[in-house]
Amino acid sequence: MTSNTAVLWGTNIQTNTVQIKLKEFINNFVEEKEIDQDGGDEQFARVPYYIEKLKEVRDLELTVLDVDCSHIYAYDP
C-alpha cells in the first residue's frame, strides 16, 4: 500500500501537518503582554501578532516576514 502524503526529506514529518500548524500559528499567536491596569478592554489588545506583522510587510512592500522561533515553541512545543 502506498501513500500520497509528502514528507520532509530524511524525516517522517508530513508536509500537510506542517502547513496546517504554521497556518494556525500565524493566525492565532498572541504575544504575551502586561494586562492593561487602566481597566481597558483586553480583547482589543490581543490581535494575532503575525497578522499585524503581515499587514506591516504589505504596507511597507517588504518581501520577508521575520518569525521568532521562540514564538513558535511557546505556541506549540
PDB file of N, CA, C and O in Angstrom:
ATOM      1  N   MET A   1       0.838  -1.173   0.000  1.00  0.00           N
ATOM      2  CA  MET A   1       0.000   0.000   0.000  1.00  0.00           C
ATOM      3  C   MET A   1       0.886   1.240   0.000  1.00  0.00           C
ATOM      4  O   MET A   1       1.790   1.347   0.829  1.00  0.00           O
ATOM      5  N   THR A   2       0.646   2.175  -0.909  1.00  0.00           N
ATOM      6  CA  THR A   2       1.441   3.388  -0.991  1.00  0.00           C
ATOM      7  C   THR A   2       0.649   4.571  -0.442  1.00  0.00           C
ATOM      8  O   THR A   2      -0.579   4.545  -0.370  1.00  0.00           O
ATOM      9  N   SER A   3       1.373   5.580  -0.067  1.00  0.00           N
ATOM     10  CA  SER A   3       0.749   6.786   0.485  1.00  0.00           C
ATOM     11  C   SER A   3       1.093   7.982  -0.399  1.00  0.00           C
ATOM     12  O   SER A   3       2.216   8.095  -0.892  1.00  0.00           O
ATOM     13  N   ASN A   4       0.133   8.863  -0.594  1.00  0.00           N
ATOM     14  CA  ASN A   4       0.358  10.074  -1.371  1.00  0.00           C
ATOM     15  C   ASN A   4       0.772  11.243  -0.479  1.00  0.00           C
ATOM     16  O   ASN A   4       0.842  12.380  -0.945  1.00  0.00           O
ATOM     17  N   THR A   5       1.040  10.977   0.774  1.00  0.00           N
ATOM     18  CA  THR A   5       1.412  12.016   1.713  1.00  0.00           C
ATOM     19  C   THR A   5       2.887  12.356   1.538  1.00  0.00           C
ATOM     20  O   THR A   5       3.744  11.475   1.606  1.00  0.00           O
ATOM     21  N   ALA A   6       3.180  13.632   1.312  1.00  0.00           N
ATOM     22  CA  ALA A   6       4.560  14.073   1.170  1.00  0.00           C
ATOM     23  C   ALA A   6       5.168  14.277   2.551  1.00  0.00           C
ATOM     24  O   ALA A   6       4.500  14.710   3.490  1.00  0.00           O
ATOM     25  N   VAL A   7       6.450  13.956   2.647  1.00  0.00           N
ATOM     26  CA  VAL A   7       7.179  14.151   3.902  1.00  0.00           C
ATOM     27  C   VAL A   7       8.413  15.000   3.614  1.00  0.00           C
ATOM     28  O   VAL A   7       8.892  15.060   2.482  1.00  0.00           O
ATOM     29  N   LEU A   8       8.918  15.655   4.660  1.00  0.00           N
ATOM     30  CA  LEU A   8      10.169  16.388   4.528  1.00  0.00           C
ATOM     31  C   LEU A   8      11.289  15.380   4.340  1.00  0.00           C
ATOM     32  O   LEU A   8      11.356  14.376   5.050  1.00  0.00           O
ATOM     33  N   TRP A   9      12.165  15.648   3.386  1.00  0.00           N
ATOM     34  CA  TRP A   9      13.213  14.711   3.029  1.00  0.00           C
ATOM     35  C   TRP A   9      14.024  14.307   4.244  1.00  0.00           C
ATOM     36  O   TRP A   9      14.474  15.161   5.009  1.00  0.00           O
ATOM     37  N   GLY A  10      14.212  13.021   4.424  1.00  0.00           N
ATOM     38  CA  GLY A  10      15.010  12.479   5.502  1.00  0.00           C
ATOM     39  C   GLY A  10      14.293  12.398   6.848  1.00  0.00           C
ATOM     40  O   GLY A  10      14.915  12.078   7.861  1.00  0.00           O
ATOM     41  N   THR A  11      12.988  12.685   6.865  1.00  0.00           N
ATOM     42  CA  THR A  11      12.224  12.636   8.116  1.00  0.00           C
ATOM     43  C   THR A  11      10.918  11.905   7.883  1.00  0.00           C
ATOM     44  O   THR A  11      10.636  11.447   6.776  1.00  0.00           O
ATOM     45  N   ASN A  12      10.126  11.799   8.934  1.00  0.00           N
ATOM     46  CA  ASN A  12       8.772  11.272   8.791  1.00  0.00           C
ATOM     47  C   ASN A  12       7.745  12.384   9.050  1.00  0.00           C
ATOM     48  O   ASN A  12       6.588  12.104   9.366  1.00  0.00           O
ATOM     49  N   ILE A  13       8.176  13.645   8.914  1.00  0.00           N
ATOM     50  CA  ILE A  13       7.307  14.803   9.147  1.00  0.00           C
ATOM     51  C   ILE A  13       6.486  15.054   7.884  1.00  0.00           C
ATOM     52  O   ILE A  13       7.037  15.277   6.806  1.00  0.00           O
ATOM     53  N   GLN A  14       5.172  15.013   8.031  1.00  0.00           N
ATOM     54  CA  GLN A  14       4.279  15.202   6.896  1.00  0.00           C
ATOM     55  C   GLN A  14       4.123  16.697   6.590  1.00  0.00           C
ATOM     56  O   GLN A  14       3.856  17.502   7.483  1.00  0.00           O
ATOM     57  N   THR A  15       4.292  17.048   5.324  1.00  0.00           N
ATOM     58  CA  THR A  15       4.245  18.459   4.932  1.00  0.00           C
ATOM     59  C   THR A  15       2.864  19.072   5.164  1.00  0.00           C
ATOM     60  O   THR A  15       2.766  20.249   5.508  1.00  0.00           O
ATOM     61  N   ASN A  16       1.804  18.296   4.981  1.00  0.00           N
ATOM     62  CA  ASN A  16       0.469  18.855   5.194  1.00  0.00           C
ATOM     63  C   ASN A  16       0.249  19.197   6.664  1.00  0.00           C
ATOM     64  O   ASN A  16      -0.446  20.166   6.969  1.00  0.00           O
ATOM     65  N   THR A  17       0.821  18.426   7.571  1.00  0.00           N
ATOM     66  CA  THR A  17       0.727  18.719   9.003  1.00  0.00           C
ATOM     67  C   THR A  17       1.461  20.016   9.325  1.00  0.00           C
ATOM     68  O   THR A  17       0.963  20.843  10.088  1.00  0.00           O
ATOM     69  N   VAL A  18       2.645  20.190   8.744  1.00  0.00           N
ATOM     70  CA  VAL A  18       3.417  21.413   8.967  1.00  0.00           C
ATOM     71  C   VAL A  18       2.647  22.623   8.439  1.00  0.00           C
ATOM     72  O   VAL A  18       2.599  23.661   9.099  1.00  0.00           O
ATOM     73  N   GLN A  19       2.050  22.501   7.266  1.00  0.00           N
ATOM     74  CA  GLN A  19       1.286  23.605   6.683  1.00  0.00           C
ATOM     75  C   GLN A  19       0.109  23.996   7.573  1.00  0.00           C
ATOM     76  O   GLN A  19      -0.139  25.183   7.785  1.00  0.00           O
ATOM     77  N   ILE A  20      -0.603  23.023   8.084  1.00  0.00           N
ATOM     78  CA  ILE A  20      -1.758  23.293   8.952  1.00  0.00           C
ATOM     79  C   ILE A  20      -1.312  23.976  10.235  1.00  0.00           C
ATOM     80  O   ILE A  20      -1.917  24.960  10.659  1.00  0.00           O
ATOM     81  N   LYS A  21      -0.247  23.453  10.862  1.00  0.00           N
ATOM     82  CA  LYS A  21       0.233  24.034  12.117  1.00  0.00           C
ATOM     83  C   LYS A  21       0.786  25.439  11.914  1.00  0.00           C
ATOM     84  O   LYS A  21       0.590  26.307  12.764  1.00  0.00           O
ATOM     85  N   LEU A  22       1.471  25.674  10.805  1.00  0.00           N
ATOM     86  CA  LEU A  22       2.000  27.003  10.528  1.00  0.00           C
ATOM     87  C   LEU A  22       0.868  28.012  10.324  1.00  0.00           C
ATOM     88  O   LEU A  22       0.931  29.137  10.820  1.00  0.00           O
ATOM     89  N   LYS A  23      -0.152  27.602   9.598  1.00  0.00           N
ATOM     90  CA  LYS A  23      -1.300  28.488   9.377  1.00  0.00           C
ATOM     91  C   LYS A  23      -1.988  28.817  10.705  1.00  0.00           C
ATOM     92  O   LYS A  23      -2.348  29.970  10.944  1.00  0.00           O
ATOM     93  N   GLU A  24      -2.174  27.816  11.567  1.00  0.00           N
ATOM     94  CA  GLU A  24      -2.784  28.048  12.878  1.00  0.00           C
ATOM     95  C   GLU A  24      -1.925  29.004  13.709  1.00  0.00           C
ATOM     96  O   GLU A  24      -2.451  29.895  14.376  1.00  0.00           O
ATOM     97  N   PHE A  25      -0.609  28.816  13.667  1.00  0.00           N
ATOM     98  CA  PHE A  25       0.306  29.686  14.410  1.00  0.00           C
ATOM     99  C   PHE A  25       0.196  31.126  13.926  1.00  0.00           C
ATOM    100  O   PHE A  25       0.022  32.039  14.733  1.00  0.00           O
ATOM    101  N   ILE A  26       0.296  31.336  12.627  1.00  0.00           N
ATOM    102  CA  ILE A  26       0.234  32.695  12.057  1.00  0.00           C
ATOM    103  C   ILE A  26      -1.085  33.369  12.419  1.00  0.00           C
ATOM    104  O   ILE A  26      -1.108  34.553  12.757  1.00  0.00           O
ATOM    105  N   ASN A  27      -2.171  32.627  12.350  1.00  0.00           N
ATOM    106  CA  ASN A  27      -3.492  33.209  12.594  1.00  0.00           C
ATOM    107  C   ASN A  27      -3.846  33.384  14.068  1.00  0.00           C
ATOM    108  O   ASN A  27      -4.752  34.150  14.396  1.00  0.00           O
ATOM    109  N   ASN A  28      -3.142  32.680  14.964  1.00  0.00           N
ATOM    110  CA  ASN A  28      -3.584  32.670  16.359  1.00  0.00           C
ATOM    111  C   ASN A  28      -2.562  33.103  17.399  1.00  0.00           C
ATOM    112  O   ASN A  28      -2.941  33.364  18.541  1.00  0.00           O
ATOM    113  N   PHE A  29      -1.283  33.190  17.052  1.00  0.00           N
ATOM    114  CA  PHE A  29      -0.283  33.522  18.067  1.00  0.00           C
ATOM    115  C   PHE A  29      -0.499  34.936  18.585  1.00  0.00           C
ATOM    116  O   PHE A  29      -0.586  35.887  17.808  1.00  0.00           O
ATOM    117  N   VAL A  30      -0.584  35.064  19.899  1.00  0.00           N
ATOM    118  CA  VAL A  30      -0.718  36.363  20.555  1.00  0.00           C
ATOM    119  C   VAL A  30       0.452  36.507  21.511  1.00  0.00           C
ATOM    120  O   VAL A  30       0.661  35.669  22.388  1.00  0.00           O
ATOM    121  N   GLU A  31       1.202  37.568  21.333  1.00  0.00           N
ATOM    122  CA  GLU A  31       2.345  37.818  22.201  1.00  0.00           C
ATOM    123  C   GLU A  31       1.852  38.164  23.597  1.00  0.00           C
ATOM    124  O   GLU A  31       0.928  38.960  23.763  1.00  0.00           O
ATOM    125  N   GLU A  32       2.479  37.557  24.595  1.00  0.00           N
ATOM    126  CA  GLU A  32       2.094  37.832  25.975  1.00  0.00           C
ATOM    127  C   GLU A  32       2.489  39.253  26.329  1.00  0.00           C
ATOM    128  O   GLU A  32       3.635  39.658  26.133  1.00  0.00           O
ATOM    129  N   LYS A  33       1.525  40.013  26.856  1.00  0.00           N
ATOM    130  CA  LYS A  33       1.773  41.394  27.252  1.00  0.00           C
ATOM    131  C   LYS A  33       1.230  41.617  28.648  1.00  0.00           C
ATOM    132  O   LYS A  33       0.437  40.828  29.162  1.00  0.00           O
ATOM    133  N   GLU A  34       1.666  42.688  29.238  1.00  0.00           N
ATOM    134  CA  GLU A  34       1.139  43.076  30.539  1.00  0.00           C
ATOM    135  C   GLU A  34      -0.342  43.389  30.392  1.00  0.00           C
ATOM    136  O   GLU A  34      -0.766  43.962  29.388  1.00  0.00           O
ATOM    137  N   ILE A  35      -1.126  43.011  31.393  1.00  0.00           N
ATOM    138  CA  ILE A  35      -2.550  43.309  31.376  1.00  0.00           C
ATOM    139  C   ILE A  35      -2.746  44.797  31.627  1.00  0.00           C
ATOM    140  O   ILE A  35      -2.092  45.382  32.490  1.00  0.00           O
ATOM    141  N   ASP A  36      -3.640  45.394  30.878  1.00  0.00           N
ATOM    142  CA  ASP A  36      -3.937  46.819  30.993  1.00  0.00           C
ATOM    143  C   ASP A  36      -4.485  47.127  32.382  1.00  0.00           C
ATOM    144  O   ASP A  36      -5.568  46.669  32.747  1.00  0.00           O
ATOM    145  N   GLN A  37      -3.737  47.897  33.145  1.00  0.00           N
ATOM    146  CA  GLN A  37      -4.132  48.219  34.515  1.00  0.00           C
ATOM    147  C   GLN A  37      -5.160  49.350  34.572  1.00  0.00           C
ATOM    148  O   GLN A  37      -5.712  49.627  35.637  1.00  0.00           O
ATOM    149  N   ASP A  38      -5.422  50.004  33.443  1.00  0.00           N
ATOM    150  CA  ASP A  38      -6.374  51.116  33.406  1.00  0.00           C
ATOM    151  C   ASP A  38      -7.803  50.645  33.202  1.00  0.00           C
ATOM    152  O   ASP A  38      -8.713  51.460  33.050  1.00  0.00           O
ATOM    153  N   GLY A  39      -8.003  49.346  33.198  1.00  0.00           N
ATOM    154  CA  GLY A  39      -9.346  48.815  33.024  1.00  0.00           C
ATOM    155  C   GLY A  39      -9.789  48.763  31.570  1.00  0.00           C
ATOM    156  O   GLY A  39     -10.974  48.590  31.285  1.00  0.00           O
ATOM    157  N   GLY A  40      -8.828  48.914  30.635  1.00  0.00           N
ATOM    158  CA  GLY A  40      -9.153  48.858  29.218  1.00  0.00           C
ATOM    159  C   GLY A  40      -9.606  47.468  28.810  1.00  0.00           C
ATOM    160  O   GLY A  40      -9.366  46.493  29.523  1.00  0.00           O
ATOM    161  N   ASP A  41     -10.253  47.381  27.678  1.00  0.00           N
ATOM    162  CA  ASP A  41     -10.753  46.093  27.202  1.00  0.00           C
ATOM    163  C   ASP A  41      -9.601  45.302  26.602  1.00  0.00           C
ATOM    164  O   ASP A  41      -9.091  45.658  25.540  1.00  0.00           O
ATOM    165  N   GLU A  42      -9.192  44.240  27.268  1.00  0.00           N
ATOM    166  CA  GLU A  42      -8.059  43.420  26.857  1.00  0.00           C
ATOM    167  C   GLU A  42      -8.309  42.734  25.515  1.00  0.00           C
ATOM    168  O   GLU A  42      -7.354  42.398  24.815  1.00  0.00           O
ATOM    169  N   GLN A  43      -9.557  42.522  25.149  1.00  0.00           N
ATOM    170  CA  GLN A  43      -9.902  41.824  23.910  1.00  0.00           C
ATOM    171  C   GLN A  43      -9.299  42.532  22.699  1.00  0.00           C
ATOM    172  O   GLN A  43      -8.814  41.872  21.780  1.00  0.00           O
ATOM    173  N   PHE A  44      -9.322  43.852  22.687  1.00  0.00           N
ATOM    174  CA  PHE A  44      -8.847  44.589  21.525  1.00  0.00           C
ATOM    175  C   PHE A  44      -7.328  44.635  21.453  1.00  0.00           C
ATOM    176  O   PHE A  44      -6.770  44.890  20.386  1.00  0.00           O
ATOM    177  N   ALA A  45      -6.658  44.396  22.561  1.00  0.00           N
ATOM    178  CA  ALA A  45      -5.198  44.398  22.585  1.00  0.00           C
ATOM    179  C   ALA A  45      -4.641  43.049  22.158  1.00  0.00           C
ATOM    180  O   ALA A  45      -3.430  42.926  21.973  1.00  0.00           O
ATOM    181  N   ARG A  46      -5.468  42.049  21.996  1.00  0.00           N
ATOM    182  CA  ARG A  46      -4.992  40.701  21.724  1.00  0.00           C
ATOM    183  C   ARG A  46      -5.177  40.312  20.263  1.00  0.00           C
ATOM    184  O   ARG A  46      -5.728  39.255  19.954  1.00  0.00           O
ATOM    185  N   VAL A  47      -4.712  41.176  19.373  1.00  0.00           N
ATOM    186  CA  VAL A  47      -4.733  40.894  17.947  1.00  0.00           C
ATOM    187  C   VAL A  47      -3.592  39.923  17.646  1.00  0.00           C
ATOM    188  O   VAL A  47      -2.494  40.093  18.177  1.00  0.00           O
ATOM    189  N   PRO A  48      -3.820  38.920  16.817  1.00  0.00           N
ATOM    190  CA  PRO A  48      -2.731  37.992  16.490  1.00  0.00           C
ATOM    191  C   PRO A  48      -1.479  38.724  15.996  1.00  0.00           C
ATOM    192  O   PRO A  48      -1.540  39.529  15.067  1.00  0.00           O
ATOM    193  N   TYR A  49      -0.367  38.433  16.624  1.00  0.00           N
ATOM    194  CA  TYR A  49       0.904  39.123  16.407  1.00  0.00           C
ATOM    195  C   TYR A  49       1.336  39.080  14.935  1.00  0.00           C
ATOM    196  O   TYR A  49       1.673  40.113  14.356  1.00  0.00           O
ATOM    197  N   TYR A  50       1.324  37.894  14.338  1.00  0.00           N
ATOM    198  CA  TYR A  50       1.846  37.772  12.974  1.00  0.00           C
ATOM    199  C   TYR A  50       0.874  38.268  11.919  1.00  0.00           C
ATOM    200  O   TYR A  50       1.285  38.549  10.793  1.00  0.00           O
ATOM    201  N   ILE A  51      -0.386  38.380  12.247  1.00  0.00           N
ATOM    202  CA  ILE A  51      -1.331  39.016  11.326  1.00  0.00           C
ATOM    203  C   ILE A  51      -0.965  40.498  11.209  1.00  0.00           C
ATOM    204  O   ILE A  51      -0.969  41.061  10.114  1.00  0.00           O
ATOM    205  N   GLU A  52      -0.648  41.122  12.348  1.00  0.00           N
ATOM    206  CA  GLU A  52      -0.205  42.522  12.333  1.00  0.00           C
ATOM    207  C   GLU A  52       1.107  42.666  11.578  1.00  0.00           C
ATOM    208  O   GLU A  52       1.285  43.616  10.816  1.00  0.00           O
ATOM    209  N   LYS A  53       2.026  41.730  11.783  1.00  0.00           N
ATOM    210  CA  LYS A  53       3.307  41.774  11.077  1.00  0.00           C
ATOM    211  C   LYS A  53       3.120  41.610   9.567  1.00  0.00           C
ATOM    212  O   LYS A  53       3.813  42.256   8.781  1.00  0.00           O
ATOM    213  N   LEU A  54       2.189  40.754   9.164  1.00  0.00           N
ATOM    214  CA  LEU A  54       1.910  40.588   7.733  1.00  0.00           C
ATOM    215  C   LEU A  54       1.346  41.870   7.132  1.00  0.00           C
ATOM    216  O   LEU A  54       1.658  42.215   5.993  1.00  0.00           O
ATOM    217  N   LYS A  55       0.522  42.568   7.891  1.00  0.00           N
ATOM    218  CA  LYS A  55      -0.005  43.859   7.425  1.00  0.00           C
ATOM    219  C   LYS A  55       1.121  44.869   7.248  1.00  0.00           C
ATOM    220  O   LYS A  55       1.130  45.628   6.279  1.00  0.00           O
ATOM    221  N   GLU A  56       2.078  44.879   8.189  1.00  0.00           N
ATOM    222  CA  GLU A  56       3.236  45.768   8.072  1.00  0.00           C
ATOM    223  C   GLU A  56       4.062  45.423   6.830  1.00  0.00           C
ATOM    224  O   GLU A  56       4.489  46.316   6.097  1.00  0.00           O
ATOM    225  N   VAL A  57       4.283  44.139   6.599  1.00  0.00           N
ATOM    226  CA  VAL A  57       5.035  43.695   5.428  1.00  0.00           C
ATOM    227  C   VAL A  57       4.350  44.184   4.149  1.00  0.00           C
ATOM    228  O   VAL A  57       5.005  44.674   3.230  1.00  0.00           O
ATOM    229  N   ARG A  58       3.030  44.043   4.106  1.00  0.00           N
ATOM    230  CA  ARG A  58       2.275  44.505   2.943  1.00  0.00           C
ATOM    231  C   ARG A  58       2.369  46.013   2.780  1.00  0.00           C
ATOM    232  O   ARG A  58       2.652  46.511   1.690  1.00  0.00           O
ATOM    233  N   ASP A  59       2.131  46.737   3.863  1.00  0.00           N
ATOM    234  CA  ASP A  59       2.124  48.201   3.789  1.00  0.00           C
ATOM    235  C   ASP A  59       3.482  48.776   3.416  1.00  0.00           C
ATOM    236  O   ASP A  59       3.560  49.779   2.707  1.00  0.00           O
ATOM    237  N   LEU A  60       4.551  48.146   3.891  1.00  0.00           N
ATOM    238  CA  LEU A  60       5.901  48.620   3.595  1.00  0.00           C
ATOM    239  C   LEU A  60       6.468  48.005   2.316  1.00  0.00           C
ATOM    240  O   LEU A  60       7.595  48.301   1.919  1.00  0.00           O
ATOM    241  N   GLU A  61       5.670  47.146   1.677  1.00  0.00           N
ATOM    242  CA  GLU A  61       6.053  46.469   0.439  1.00  0.00           C
ATOM    243  C   GLU A  61       7.351  45.671   0.606  1.00  0.00           C
ATOM    244  O   GLU A  61       8.220  45.683  -0.265  1.00  0.00           O
ATOM    245  N   LEU A  62       7.460  44.982   1.743  1.00  0.00           N
ATOM    246  CA  LEU A  62       8.609  44.122   2.002  1.00  0.00           C
ATOM    247  C   LEU A  62       8.343  42.737   1.430  1.00  0.00           C
ATOM    248  O   LEU A  62       7.220  42.429   1.030  1.00  0.00           O
ATOM    249  N   THR A  63       9.372  41.907   1.394  1.00  0.00           N
ATOM    250  CA  THR A  63       9.204  40.547   0.863  1.00  0.00           C
ATOM    251  C   THR A  63       9.541  39.473   1.892  1.00  0.00           C
ATOM    252  O   THR A  63       9.548  38.285   1.571  1.00  0.00           O
ATOM    253  N   VAL A  64       9.824  39.889   3.141  1.00  0.00           N
ATOM    254  CA  VAL A  64      10.237  38.937   4.166  1.00  0.00           C
ATOM    255  C   VAL A  64       9.424  39.154   5.436  1.00  0.00           C
ATOM    256  O   VAL A  64       9.215  40.286   5.871  1.00  0.00           O
ATOM    257  N   LEU A  65       8.971  38.056   6.019  1.00  0.00           N
ATOM    258  CA  LEU A  65       8.323  38.083   7.325  1.00  0.00           C
ATOM    259  C   LEU A  65       9.261  37.403   8.305  1.00  0.00           C
ATOM    260  O   LEU A  65       9.508  36.201   8.201  1.00  0.00           O
ATOM    261  N   ASP A  66       9.787  38.166   9.258  1.00  0.00           N
ATOM    262  CA  ASP A  66      10.650  37.591  10.283  1.00  0.00           C
ATOM    263  C   ASP A  66       9.789  36.883  11.316  1.00  0.00           C
ATOM    264  O   ASP A  66       8.840  37.458  11.849  1.00  0.00           O
ATOM    265  N   VAL A  67      10.129  35.629  11.594  1.00  0.00           N
ATOM    266  CA  VAL A  67       9.397  34.832  12.580  1.00  0.00           C
ATOM    267  C   VAL A  67      10.362  34.462  13.698  1.00  0.00           C
ATOM    268  O   VAL A  67      11.442  33.930  13.445  1.00  0.00           O
ATOM    269  N   ASP A  68       9.971  34.743  14.920  1.00  0.00           N
ATOM    270  CA  ASP A  68      10.771  34.426  16.101  1.00  0.00           C
ATOM    271  C   ASP A  68      10.496  32.965  16.476  1.00  0.00           C
ATOM    272  O   ASP A  68       9.367  32.613  16.817  1.00  0.00           O
ATOM    273  N   CYS A  69      11.518  32.125  16.414  1.00  0.00           N
ATOM    274  CA  CYS A  69      11.330  30.698  16.697  1.00  0.00           C
ATOM    275  C   CYS A  69      10.893  30.441  18.135  1.00  0.00           C
ATOM    276  O   CYS A  69      10.260  29.422  18.415  1.00  0.00           O
ATOM    277  N   SER A  70      11.221  31.351  19.047  1.00  0.00           N
ATOM    278  CA  SER A  70      10.747  31.169  20.420  1.00  0.00           C
ATOM    279  C   SER A  70       9.234  31.346  20.484  1.00  0.00           C
ATOM    280  O   SER A  70       8.584  30.773  21.358  1.00  0.00           O
ATOM    281  N   HIS A  71       8.661  32.133  19.569  1.00  0.00           N
ATOM    282  CA  HIS A  71       7.203  32.260  19.485  1.00  0.00           C
ATOM    283  C   HIS A  71       6.584  30.937  19.041  1.00  0.00           C
ATOM    284  O   HIS A  71       5.560  30.512  19.576  1.00  0.00           O
ATOM    285  N   ILE A  72       7.209  30.295  18.066  1.00  0.00           N
ATOM    286  CA  ILE A  72       6.700  29.007  17.582  1.00  0.00           C
ATOM    287  C   ILE A  72       6.727  27.991  18.720  1.00  0.00           C
ATOM    288  O   ILE A  72       5.760  27.258  18.927  1.00  0.00           O
ATOM    289  N   TYR A  73       7.834  27.948  19.452  1.00  0.00           N
ATOM    290  CA  TYR A  73       7.959  26.995  20.554  1.00  0.00           C
ATOM    291  C   TYR A  73       6.955  27.301  21.673  1.00  0.00           C
ATOM    292  O   TYR A  73       6.373  26.387  22.258  1.00  0.00           O
ATOM    293  N   ALA A  74       6.761  28.585  21.962  1.00  0.00           N
ATOM    294  CA  ALA A  74       5.789  28.968  23.009  1.00  0.00           C
ATOM    295  C   ALA A  74       4.375  28.580  22.595  1.00  0.00           C
ATOM    296  O   ALA A  74       3.559  28.217  23.442  1.00  0.00           O
ATOM    297  N   TYR A  75       4.083  28.654  21.315  1.00  0.00           N
ATOM    298  CA  TYR A  75       2.747  28.324  20.816  1.00  0.00           C
ATOM    299  C   TYR A  75       2.499  26.822  20.786  1.00  0.00           C
ATOM    300  O   TYR A  75       1.432  26.352  21.181  1.00  0.00           O
ATOM    301  N   ASP A  76       3.501  26.067  20.311  1.00  0.00           N
ATOM    302  CA  ASP A  76       3.324  24.607  20.167  1.00  0.00           C
ATOM    303  C   ASP A  76       4.684  23.909  20.302  1.00  0.00           C
ATOM    304  O   ASP A  76       5.366  23.660  19.308  1.00  0.00           O
ATOM    305  N   PRO A  77       5.061  23.601  21.540  1.00  0.00           N
ATOM    306  CA  PRO A  77       6.377  22.951  21.746  1.00  0.00           C
ATOM    307  C   PRO A  77       6.452  21.579  21.086  1.00  0.00           C
ATOM    308  O   PRO A  77       7.483  20.910  21.167  1.00  0.00           O
TER     309      PRO A  77
END
